[in-house]
């Protein structure tokens, strides 16, 4: 697990301690942190201009929660 994945995992697991609904969806979703991070990176690429994007932490963590809570699949495409 790389540093980015660990940060996302720790943040989600911390939020699950105080949010029973999120915890239930996280547990039942069958989604993993690797897929979540692929989704986050794909969302960031959509905002990039000339190959560069600056994304606020709150938006990145929002994408993580959105991925867990909604019927979203991780991108199939291999990352560059």
Buried (B, 14 or more C-beta within 10 A) or exposed (E): EEEEBEBBBEBBEEBBEEBEEBBEBBEEBEBEBBBBBBBBBBBBEEEEEEEEEEBEEEEBBBBBBBBBBEEBEBBEEEEE
